[in-house]
Amino acid sequence: MGALGFENVSFPTAIDKAAVDTKKLIESGEIVLEAVNRLSFSPTKGPSSVGPCIAHALTQIAWIRERAREGHALVGLFEDDLLLSVSVTSARRAIQEAIA
């Protein structure tokens, strides 16, 4: 990453899917039942994906909150399996405009 010009690179500590208590998260308002249902009934996901998907999302939220507490003015969170719905050029332009 350094060779590409990135500085201060960090990777989030993943939350274990076994630690996800869906019922408790719904009750606390951290997640909504609709999201759980959509994952559960998704033809590409299904019930077994609920824990891993929520753990992944919570991991990213925790990482962003930590960066904010550290006072970073700008952070980027990138996925290694990102699927763009637009061209790479369009995505790059939109990111550049958003941070300008």
Salt bridges, closest charged atoms under 4 A:
GLU34 OE2 - ARG38 NE 3.11
GLU66 OE2 - ARG67 NH2 2.82
GLU70 OE2 - ARG67 NH2 3.10
GLU70 OE1 - HIS72 NE2 3.00
GLU79 OE2 - HIS56 NE2 2.79
